[in-house]
Amino acid sequence: MAKSKTIYEEEADCSKILFAIQDTLDLISGKWKIKVVGVLLYGKKNFTDLQHRINGLGAKMLSKELHDLEINGLITRTVNSTKPITVTYELTAYGHTLEPIIQALADWGTGHRHKITGR
């Protein structure tokens, strides 16, 4: 027979889950990071492509978000020897681990929009 957890063990489990959720939210928080990752799920893009695909995202903010994503190991930045020089961004294998999370957000959002608007 399995021993039931004490209230302290349950609280510890809950705290671990909340810490893990907070770590995830800290990484993908804000209006833009999750959208950048979502676009990069479809393949590598250059800076201008990203900016055009995400409405309202300015160059300065895009640059900051790309830098944060790179520091956290979610994307790679490749400087191409073209004239003019171009830079392409691509998800790393680690970045691709966000795909089920993004898909779940998209699925839930689609269902929610349908529930609220009927479309």
N, CA, C and O atoms as a GROMACS GRO file, in nm:
protein
  476
    1MET      N    1   0.084  -0.117   0.000
    1MET     CA    2   0.000   0.000   0.000
    1MET      C    3   0.090   0.124   0.000
    1MET      O    4   0.185   0.133   0.078
    2ALA      N    5   0.059   0.220  -0.088
    2ALA     CA    6   0.138   0.343  -0.098
    2ALA      C    7   0.106   0.436   0.018
    2ALA      O    8  -0.010   0.454   0.057
    3LYS      N    9   0.212   0.493   0.073
    3LYS     CA   10   0.195   0.587   0.184
    3LYS      C   11   0.147   0.720   0.127
    3LYS      O   12   0.204   0.771   0.030
    4SER      N   13   0.043   0.777   0.187
    4SER     CA   14  -0.004   0.907   0.140
    4SER      C   15   0.092   1.015   0.187
    4SER      O   16   0.156   1.002   0.291
    5LYS      N   17   0.099   1.121   0.110
    5LYS     CA   18   0.190   1.232   0.141
    5LYS      C   19   0.135   1.316   0.254
    5LYS      O   20   0.014   1.335   0.269
    6THR      N   21   0.227   1.366   0.332
    6THR     CA   22   0.188   1.460   0.436
    6THR      C   23   0.161   1.596   0.373
    6THR      O   24   0.199   1.618   0.258
    7ILE      N   25   0.099   1.682   0.444
    7ILE     CA   26   0.071   1.817   0.393
    7ILE      C   27   0.201   1.890   0.361
    7ILE      O   28   0.206   1.970   0.267
    8TYR      N   29   0.307   1.863   0.437
    8TYR     CA   30   0.436   1.928   0.413
    8TYR      C   31   0.500   1.878   0.284
    8TYR      O   32   0.561   1.956   0.210
    9GLU      N   33   0.485   1.750   0.255
    9GLU     CA   34   0.537   1.694   0.130
    9GLU      C   35   0.459   1.749   0.011
    9GLU      O   36   0.517   1.779  -0.094
   10GLU      N   37   0.328   1.762   0.027
   10GLU     CA   38   0.246   1.819  -0.080
   10GLU      C   39   0.283   1.964  -0.105
   10GLU      O   40   0.291   2.008  -0.220
   11GLU      N   41   0.305   2.040   0.002
   11GLU     CA   42   0.346   2.180  -0.013
   11GLU      C   43   0.482   2.190  -0.079
   11GLU      O   44   0.505   2.280  -0.160
   12ALA      N   45   0.574   2.100  -0.046
   12ALA     CA   46   0.707   2.099  -0.108
   12ALA      C   47   0.694   2.070  -0.257
   12ALA      O   48   0.761   2.134  -0.338
   13ASP      N   49   0.610   1.972  -0.294
   13ASP     CA   50   0.588   1.941  -0.435
   13ASP      C   51   0.529   2.062  -0.508
   13ASP      O   52   0.571   2.095  -0.619
   14CYS      N   53   0.432   2.126  -0.445
   14CYS     CA   54   0.369   2.244  -0.504
   14CYS      C   55   0.473   2.355  -0.523
   14CYS      O   56   0.475   2.421  -0.627
   15SER      N   57   0.557   2.376  -0.423
   15SER     CA   58   0.660   2.480  -0.433
   15SER      C   59   0.757   2.451  -0.547
   15SER      O   60   0.796   2.543  -0.619
   16LYS      N   61   0.796   2.325  -0.565
   16LYS     CA   62   0.886   2.287  -0.675
   16LYS      C   63   0.821   2.318  -0.809
   16LYS      O   64   0.886   2.371  -0.900
   17ILE      N   65   0.694   2.285  -0.821
   17ILE     CA   66   0.622   2.311  -0.946
   17ILE      C   67   0.613   2.461  -0.971
   17ILE      O   68   0.635   2.506  -1.083
   18LEU      N   69   0.582   2.538  -0.868
   18LEU     CA   70   0.572   2.683  -0.885
   18LEU      C   71   0.706   2.745  -0.921
   18LEU      O   72   0.710   2.838  -1.002
   19PHE      N   73   0.816   2.695  -0.862
   19PHE     CA   74   0.948   2.745  -0.899
   19PHE      C   75   0.979   2.713  -1.045
   19PHE      O   76   1.032   2.797  -1.117
   20ALA      N   77   0.945   2.593  -1.088
   20ALA     CA   78   0.970   2.552  -1.227
   20ALA      C   79   0.887   2.637  -1.323
   20ALA      O   80   0.937   2.678  -1.429
   21ILE      N   81   0.763   2.664  -1.288
   21ILE     CA   82   0.678   2.749  -1.371
   21ILE      C   83   0.736   2.889  -1.379
   21ILE      O   84   0.739   2.949  -1.487
   22GLN      N   85   0.782   2.942  -1.267
   22GLN     CA   86   0.840   3.076  -1.265
   22GLN      C   87   0.966   3.082  -1.350
   22GLN      O   88   0.988   3.180  -1.422
   23ASP      N   89   1.050   2.978  -1.344
   23ASP     CA   90   1.171   2.974  -1.428
   23ASP      C   91   1.134   2.979  -1.576
   23ASP      O   92   1.198   3.049  -1.655
   24THR      N   93   1.031   2.904  -1.614
   24THR     CA   94   0.986   2.902  -1.753
   24THR      C   95   0.932   3.039  -1.793
   24THR      O   96   0.967   3.091  -1.899
   25LEU      N   97   0.847   3.096  -1.709
   25LEU     CA   98   0.791   3.227  -1.741
   25LEU      C   99   0.898   3.335  -1.749
   25LEU      O  100   0.890   3.424  -1.833
   26ASP      N  101   0.999   3.328  -1.661
   26ASP     CA  102   1.108   3.425  -1.667
   26ASP      C  103   1.181   3.417  -1.800
   26ASP      O  104   1.222   3.520  -1.855
   27LEU      N  105   1.197   3.296  -1.853
   27LEU     CA  106   1.268   3.279  -1.979
   27LEU      C  107   1.186   3.325  -2.099
   27LEU      O  108   1.241   3.390  -2.188
   28ILE      N  109   1.059   3.293  -2.103
   28ILE     CA  110   0.979   3.323  -2.223
   28ILE      C  111   0.880   3.437  -2.200
   28ILE      O  112   0.786   3.455  -2.278
   29SER      N  113   0.901   3.513  -2.094
   29SER     CA  114   0.807   3.620  -2.060
   29SER      C  115   0.811   3.734  -2.160
   29SER      O  116   0.900   3.742  -2.245
   30GLY      N  117   0.716   3.818  -2.149
   30GLY     CA  118   0.709   3.934  -2.237
   30GLY      C  119   0.622   3.905  -2.357
   30GLY      O  120   0.571   3.795  -2.376
   31LYS      N  121   0.609   4.006  -2.435
   31LYS     CA  122   0.518   4.003  -2.549
   31LYS      C  123   0.580   3.936  -2.672
   31LYS      O  124   0.508   3.890  -2.760
   32TRP      N  125   0.714   3.931  -2.679
   32TRP     CA  126   0.778   3.898  -2.806
   32TRP      C  127   0.853   3.767  -2.813
   32TRP      O  128   0.854   3.703  -2.918
   33LYS      N  129   0.917   3.723  -2.706
   33LYS     CA  130   1.005   3.606  -2.714
   33LYS      C  131   0.934   3.482  -2.767
   33LYS      O  132   0.986   3.414  -2.855
   34ILE      N  133   0.817   3.455  -2.716
   34ILE     CA  134   0.746   3.334  -2.758
   34ILE      C  135   0.706   3.345  -2.905
   34ILE      O  136   0.701   3.244  -2.976
   35LYS      N  137   0.677   3.467  -2.951
   35LYS     CA  138   0.644   3.486  -3.092
   35LYS      C  139   0.767   3.465  -3.180
   35LYS      O  140   0.757   3.407  -3.287
   36VAL      N  141   0.882   3.513  -3.135
   36VAL     CA  142   1.007   3.493  -3.211
   36VAL      C  143   1.036   3.344  -3.223
   36VAL      O  144   1.066   3.294  -3.331
   37VAL      N  145   1.026   3.273  -3.112
   37VAL     CA  146   1.049   3.128  -3.115
   37VAL      C  147   0.946   3.061  -3.206
   37VAL      O  148   0.980   2.970  -3.281
   38GLY      N  149   0.821   3.106  -3.198
   38GLY     CA  150   0.717   3.049  -3.284
   38GLY      C  151   0.748   3.065  -3.432
   38GLY      O  152   0.726   2.972  -3.510
   39VAL      N  153   0.798   3.180  -3.471
   39VAL     CA  154   0.836   3.201  -3.612
   39VAL      C  155   0.954   3.113  -3.649
   39VAL      O  156   0.957   3.055  -3.757
   40LEU      N  157   1.052   3.102  -3.559
   40LEU     CA  158   1.171   3.022  -3.588
   40LEU      C  159   1.144   2.872  -3.591
   40LEU      O  160   1.227   2.795  -3.640
   41LEU      N  161   1.030   2.829  -3.538
   41LEU     CA  162   0.992   2.688  -3.550
   41LEU      C  163   0.976   2.647  -3.697
   41LEU      O  164   0.986   2.529  -3.730
   42TYR      N  165   0.950   2.745  -3.783
   42TYR     CA  166   0.930   2.717  -3.925
   42TYR      C  167   1.059   2.726  -4.005
   42TYR      O  168   1.057   2.715  -4.127
   43GLY      N  169   1.172   2.746  -3.937
   43GLY     CA  170   1.301   2.748  -4.005
   43GLY      C  171   1.376   2.876  -3.978
   43GLY      O  172   1.323   2.971  -3.920
   44LYS      N  173   1.501   2.877  -4.022
   44LYS     CA  174   1.586   2.994  -3.995
   44LYS      C  175   1.535   3.116  -4.070
   44LYS      O  176   1.480   3.107  -4.180
   45LYS      N  177   1.556   3.229  -4.007
   45LYS     CA  178   1.511   3.356  -4.063
   45LYS      C  179   1.618   3.461  -4.039
   45LYS      O  180   1.696   3.452  -3.944
   46ASN      N  181   1.621   3.561  -4.127
   46ASN     CA  182   1.710   3.674  -4.100
   46ASN      C  183   1.633   3.779  -4.018
   46ASN      O  184   1.512   3.768  -3.997
   47PHE      N  185   1.706   3.878  -3.975
   47PHE     CA  186   1.650   3.981  -3.886
   47PHE      C  187   1.527   4.047  -3.948
   47PHE      O  188   1.424   4.062  -3.882
   48THR      N  189   1.539   4.086  -4.075
   48THR     CA  190   1.430   4.156  -4.142
   48THR      C  191   1.307   4.066  -4.155
   48THR      O  192   1.194   4.112  -4.136
   49ASP      N  193   1.328   3.939  -4.187
   49ASP     CA  194   1.214   3.846  -4.196
   49ASP      C  195   1.141   3.838  -4.063
   49ASP      O  196   1.018   3.841  -4.059
   50LEU      N  197   1.216   3.827  -3.955
   50LEU     CA  198   1.153   3.820  -3.823
   50LEU      C  199   1.073   3.946  -3.794
   50LEU      O  200   0.960   3.940  -3.746
   51GLN      N  201   1.133   4.060  -3.825
   51GLN     CA  202   1.066   4.186  -3.796
   51GLN      C  203   0.937   4.201  -3.878
   51GLN      O  204   0.837   4.253  -3.827
   52HIS      N  205   0.940   4.155  -4.002
   52HIS     CA  206   0.819   4.167  -4.085
   52HIS      C  207   0.710   4.069  -4.045
   52HIS      O  208   0.591   4.099  -4.059
   53ARG      N  209   0.747   3.952  -3.994
   53ARG     CA  210   0.648   3.851  -3.959
   53ARG      C  211   0.579   3.878  -3.826
   53ARG      O  212   0.470   3.827  -3.801
   54ILE      N  213   0.643   3.959  -3.740
   54ILE     CA  214   0.585   3.986  -3.609
   54ILE      C  215   0.544   4.132  -3.603
   54ILE      O  216   0.626   4.221  -3.580
   55ASN      N  217   0.417   4.156  -3.626
   55ASN     CA  218   0.365   4.293  -3.630
   55ASN      C  219   0.389   4.367  -3.500
   55ASN      O  220   0.366   4.315  -3.391
   56GLY      N  221   0.438   4.492  -3.514
   56GLY     CA  222   0.458   4.578  -3.399
   56GLY      C  223   0.591   4.564  -3.329
   56GLY      O  224   0.620   4.639  -3.237
   57LEU      N  225   0.673   4.469  -3.372
   57LEU     CA  226   0.802   4.446  -3.308
   57LEU      C  227   0.909   4.534  -3.373
   57LEU      O  228   0.943   4.516  -3.490
   58GLY      N  229   0.962   4.628  -3.296
   58GLY     CA  230   1.064   4.719  -3.346
   58GLY      C  231   1.202   4.655  -3.346
   58GLY      O  232   1.225   4.552  -3.282
   59ALA      N  233   1.293   4.717  -3.420
   59ALA     CA  234   1.428   4.663  -3.436
   59ALA      C  235   1.503   4.653  -3.304
   59ALA      O  236   1.569   4.553  -3.277
   60LYS      N  237   1.493   4.756  -3.222
   60LYS     CA  238   1.565   4.757  -3.095
   60LYS      C  239   1.516   4.644  -3.003
   60LYS      O  240   1.597   4.574  -2.942
   61MET      N  241   1.385   4.627  -2.994
   61MET     CA  242   1.329   4.522  -2.909
   61MET      C  243   1.361   4.383  -2.966
   61MET      O  244   1.394   4.292  -2.891
   62LEU      N  245   1.353   4.368  -3.098
   62LEU     CA  246   1.386   4.240  -3.160
   62LEU      C  247   1.531   4.203  -3.130
   62LEU      O  248   1.561   4.089  -3.096
   63SER      N  249   1.620   4.300  -3.143
   63SER     CA  250   1.761   4.276  -3.114
   63SER      C  251   1.781   4.229  -2.970
   63SER      O  252   1.857   4.136  -2.945
   64LYS      N  253   1.712   4.294  -2.876
   64LYS     CA  254   1.723   4.256  -2.735
   64LYS      C  255   1.669   4.115  -2.712
   64LYS      O  256   1.733   4.035  -2.644
   65GLU      N  257   1.555   4.084  -2.769
   65GLU     CA  258   1.494   3.952  -2.750
   65GLU      C  259   1.581   3.843  -2.811
   65GLU      O  260   1.598   3.736  -2.751
   66LEU      N  261   1.636   3.868  -2.930
   66LEU     CA  262   1.725   3.770  -2.993
   66LEU      C  263   1.849   3.746  -2.907
   66LEU      O  264   1.893   3.633  -2.891
   67HIS      N  265   1.903   3.853  -2.852
   67HIS     CA  266   2.019   3.842  -2.765
   67HIS      C  267   1.987   3.756  -2.641
   67HIS      O  268   2.065   3.668  -2.605
   68ASP      N  269   1.874   3.782  -2.578
   68ASP     CA  270   1.832   3.703  -2.461
   68ASP      C  271   1.812   3.556  -2.496
   68ASP      O  272   1.854   3.468  -2.421
   69LEU      N  273   1.749   3.530  -2.610
   69LEU     CA  274   1.726   3.391  -2.652
   69LEU      C  275   1.858   3.320  -2.682
   69LEU      O  276   1.873   3.201  -2.654
   70GLU      N  277   1.952   3.394  -2.739
   70GLU     CA  278   2.084   3.335  -2.768
   70GLU      C  279   2.159   3.305  -2.639
   70GLU      O  280   2.218   3.197  -2.625
   71ILE      N  281   2.158   3.398  -2.544
   71ILE     CA  282   2.226   3.376  -2.416
   71ILE      C  283   2.171   3.253  -2.345
   71ILE      O  284   2.245   3.180  -2.279
   72ASN      N  285   2.041   3.229  -2.358
   72ASN     CA  286   1.978   3.115  -2.293
   72ASN      C  287   1.985   2.986  -2.374
   72ASN      O  288   1.926   2.885  -2.336
   73GLY      N  289   2.057   2.989  -2.485
   73GLY     CA  290   2.081   2.868  -2.562
   73GLY      C  291   1.964   2.820  -2.646
   73GLY      O  292   1.961   2.704  -2.687
   74LEU      N  293   1.868   2.909  -2.673
   74LEU     CA  294   1.750   2.870  -2.749
   74LEU      C  295   1.766   2.893  -2.899
   74LEU      O  296   1.701   2.827  -2.979
   75ILE      N  297   1.851   2.988  -2.936
   75ILE     CA  298   1.874   3.016  -3.078
   75ILE      C  299   2.024   3.028  -3.104
   75ILE      O  300   2.104   3.051  -3.013
   76THR      N  301   2.060   3.012  -3.231
   76THR     CA  302   2.196   3.042  -3.275
   76THR      C  303   2.189   3.156  -3.374
   76THR      O  304   2.091   3.174  -3.446
   77ARG      N  305   2.295   3.231  -3.375
   77ARG     CA  306   2.309   3.349  -3.462
   77ARG      C  307   2.425   3.320  -3.555
   77ARG      O  308   2.536   3.290  -3.511
   78THR      N  309   2.400   3.330  -3.686
   78THR     CA  310   2.504   3.304  -3.785
   78THR      C  311   2.522   3.427  -3.872
   78THR      O  312   2.428   3.475  -3.935
   79VAL      N  313   2.645   3.479  -3.873
   79VAL     CA  314   2.678   3.593  -3.958
   79VAL      C  315   2.720   3.536  -4.093
   79VAL      O  316   2.814   3.458  -4.103
   80ASN      N  317   2.649   3.578  -4.198
   80ASN     CA  318   2.675   3.529  -4.334
   80ASN      C  319   2.769   3.624  -4.405
   80ASN      O  320   2.761   3.746  -4.388
   81SER      N  321   2.857   3.568  -4.485
   81SER     CA  322   2.953   3.651  -4.560
   81SER      C  323   2.892   3.695  -4.692
   81SER      O  324   2.939   3.658  -4.800
   82THR      N  325   2.786   3.773  -4.681
   82THR     CA  326   2.719   3.828  -4.799
   82THR      C  327   2.745   3.978  -4.802
   82THR      O  328   2.794   4.036  -4.704
   83LYS      N  329   2.713   4.039  -4.913
   83LYS     CA  330   2.724   4.185  -4.922
   83LYS      C  331   2.586   4.238  -4.950
   83LYS      O  332   2.532   4.206  -5.056
   84PRO      N  333   2.526   4.316  -4.865
   84PRO     CA  334   2.573   4.347  -4.731
   84PRO      C  335   2.567   4.224  -4.641
   84PRO      O  336   2.499   4.126  -4.673
   85ILE      N  337   2.638   4.229  -4.530
   85ILE     CA  338   2.640   4.118  -4.436
   85ILE      C  339   2.500   4.095  -4.381
   85ILE      O  340   2.431   4.190  -4.343
   86THR      N  341   2.459   3.971  -4.377
   86THR     CA  342   2.329   3.936  -4.318
   86THR      C  343   2.352   3.840  -4.203
   86THR      O  344   2.455   3.772  -4.196
   87VAL      N  345   2.256   3.836  -4.114
   87VAL     CA  346   2.262   3.747  -3.999
   87VAL      C  347   2.135   3.662  -4.000
   87VAL      O  348   2.025   3.713  -4.018
   88THR      N  349   2.153   3.532  -3.981
   88THR     CA  350   2.036   3.444  -3.972
   88THR      C  351   2.028   3.387  -3.832
   88THR      O  352   2.128   3.367  -3.764
   89TYR      N  353   1.906   3.360  -3.793
   89TYR     CA  354   1.876   3.306  -3.660
   89TYR      C  355   1.803   3.174  -3.678
   89TYR      O  356   1.720   3.158  -3.767
   90GLU      N  357   1.837   3.080  -3.589
   90GLU     CA  358   1.779   2.947  -3.599
   90GLU      C  359   1.765   2.890  -3.458
   90GLU      O  360   1.847   2.916  -3.371
   91LEU      N  361   1.659   2.812  -3.438
   91LEU     CA  362   1.642   2.747  -3.309
   91LEU      C  363   1.748   2.638  -3.291
   91LEU      O  364   1.784   2.569  -3.386
   92THR      N  365   1.798   2.625  -3.170
   92THR     CA  366   1.886   2.514  -3.136
   92THR      C  367   1.797   2.393  -3.106
   92THR      O  368   1.675   2.404  -3.102
   93ALA      N  369   1.861   2.279  -3.087
   93ALA     CA  370   1.785   2.159  -3.047
   93ALA      C  371   1.712   2.188  -2.915
   93ALA      O  372   1.598   2.146  -2.895
   94TYR      N  373   1.779   2.259  -2.826
   94TYR     CA  374   1.717   2.297  -2.698
   94TYR      C  375   1.598   2.390  -2.722
   94TYR      O  376   1.495   2.376  -2.656
   95GLY      N  377   1.611   2.484  -2.814
   95GLY     CA  378   1.501   2.574  -2.848
   95GLY      C  379   1.380   2.498  -2.901
   95GLY      O  380   1.266   2.537  -2.875
   96HIS      N  381   1.406   2.391  -2.975
   96HIS     CA  382   1.295   2.310  -3.029
   96HIS      C  383   1.216   2.239  -2.919
   96HIS      O  384   1.104   2.195  -2.942
   97THR      N  385   1.275   2.228  -2.798
   97THR     CA  386   1.199   2.165  -2.690
   97THR      C  387   1.080   2.250  -2.646
   97THR      O  388   0.992   2.202  -2.574
   98LEU      N  389   1.078   2.377  -2.688
   98LEU     CA  390   0.963   2.464  -2.658
   98LEU      C  391   0.845   2.439  -2.752
   98LEU      O  392   0.735   2.490  -2.728
   99GLU      N  393   0.866   2.362  -2.858
   99GLU     CA  394   0.760   2.342  -2.958
   99GLU      C  395   0.630   2.289  -2.897
   99GLU      O  396   0.524   2.343  -2.929
  100PRO      N  397   0.632   2.186  -2.812
  100PRO     CA  398   0.503   2.139  -2.757
  100PRO      C  399   0.434   2.245  -2.670
  100PRO      O  400   0.311   2.251  -2.666
  101ILE      N  401   0.512   2.328  -2.604
  101ILE     CA  402   0.454   2.434  -2.521
  101ILE      C  403   0.386   2.537  -2.610
  101ILE      O  404   0.274   2.580  -2.583
  102ILE      N  405   0.455   2.577  -2.717
  102ILE     CA  406   0.400   2.676  -2.810
  102ILE      C  407   0.277   2.619  -2.880
  102ILE      O  408   0.178   2.690  -2.899
  103GLN      N  409   0.284   2.492  -2.918
  103GLN     CA  410   0.168   2.430  -2.985
  103GLN      C  411   0.049   2.424  -2.890
  103GLN      O  412  -0.064   2.449  -2.931
  104ALA      N  413   0.075   2.391  -2.763
  104ALA     CA  414  -0.034   2.387  -2.664
  104ALA      C  415  -0.095   2.526  -2.645
  104ALA      O  416  -0.217   2.539  -2.634
  105LEU      N  417  -0.011   2.630  -2.641
  105LEU     CA  418  -0.062   2.767  -2.630
  105LEU      C  419  -0.147   2.803  -2.752
  105LEU      O  420  -0.255   2.862  -2.738
  106ALA      N  421  -0.099   2.767  -2.870
  106ALA     CA  422  -0.174   2.797  -2.992
  106ALA      C  423  -0.306   2.722  -2.996
  106ALA      O  424  -0.409   2.779  -3.033
  107ASP      N  425  -0.304   2.595  -2.960
  107ASP     CA  426  -0.427   2.515  -2.960
  107ASP      C  427  -0.528   2.572  -2.860
  107ASP      O  428  -0.647   2.584  -2.892
  108TRP      N  429  -0.481   2.605  -2.740
  108TRP     CA  430  -0.571   2.659  -2.640
  108TRP      C  431  -0.626   2.794  -2.686
  108TRP      O  432  -0.745   2.821  -2.671
  109GLY      N  433  -0.540   2.878  -2.742
  109GLY     CA  434  -0.583   3.009  -2.790
  109GLY      C  435  -0.686   3.000  -2.901
  109GLY      O  436  -0.781   3.078  -2.905
  110THR      N  437  -0.667   2.904  -2.991
  110THR     CA  438  -0.763   2.884  -3.099
  110THR      C  439  -0.898   2.841  -3.043
  110THR      O  440  -1.002   2.894  -3.083
  111GLY      N  441  -0.896   2.746  -2.950
  111GLY     CA  442  -1.021   2.701  -2.888
  111GLY      C  443  -1.088   2.812  -2.809
  111GLY      O  444  -1.211   2.827  -2.812
  112HIS      N  445  -1.009   2.888  -2.738
  112HIS     CA  446  -1.063   2.999  -2.658
  112HIS      C  447  -1.128   3.105  -2.748
  112HIS      O  448  -1.238   3.152  -2.721
  113ARG      N  449  -1.059   3.140  -2.855
  113ARG     CA  450  -1.115   3.239  -2.949
  113ARG      C  451  -1.247   3.188  -3.005
  113ARG      O  452  -1.344   3.263  -3.016
  114HIS      N  453  -1.251   3.060  -3.040
  114HIS     CA  454  -1.374   3.001  -3.094
  114HIS      C  455  -1.486   3.004  -2.989
  114HIS      O  456  -1.601   3.034  -3.021
  115LYS      N  457  -1.451   2.973  -2.864
  115LYS     CA  458  -1.551   2.972  -2.757
  115LYS      C  459  -1.609   3.111  -2.735
  115LYS      O  460  -1.730   3.127  -2.715
  116ILE      N  461  -1.522   3.212  -2.737
  116ILE     CA  462  -1.564   3.349  -2.708
  116ILE      C  463  -1.635   3.413  -2.827
  116ILE      O  464  -1.737   3.479  -2.811
  117THR      N  465  -1.580   3.394  -2.947
  117THR     CA  466  -1.634   3.464  -3.063
  117THR      C  467  -1.724   3.377  -3.150
  117THR      O  468  -1.800   3.429  -3.233
  118GLY      N  469  -1.716   3.247  -3.132
  118GLY     CA  470  -1.795   3.158  -3.217
  118GLY      C  471  -1.731   3.136  -3.354
  118GLY      O  472  -1.791   3.074  -3.441
  119ARG      N  473  -1.609   3.186  -3.373
  119ARG     CA  474  -1.540   3.167  -3.502
  119ARG      C  475  -1.420   3.080  -3.487
  119ARG      O  476  -1.350   3.054  -3.585
   0.00000   0.00000   0.00000
